[in-house]
Amino acid sequence: MRFFKVFVLAALLATPIAPALAQPQQQDIATCRAYGFKPGTDNFAGCMMQLDQQRQNDQKQRLRAFGLALGMFGRSLQQPAAPAYVPPRQLNCTSQNFGGIVHTNCY
């Protein structure tokens, strides 16, 4: 279980917090143009602002989730490790009938 927790933390650390694109503004321009807004207009500026605000909100959510995961991981390290699983011992029984009386031996 501890290995799984370490794996999850490593995956979270490997997830980029910054946008994946090197130039998100270029992508925003292309998106707003695809919506039909023309550069230099108020509608185009509004589109750009909305996309930027959404990116900032997404980044805040990722940081918040990372902080929660990191806190949970830290608390899990403070708890003692669960004992190792020990499978139940196999029980073998034999029964014998002696004149209507059944004798059972288990080992």
Order of alpha helices (4+ residues) and beta strands (2+ residues): alpha-alpha-alpha-beta-beta
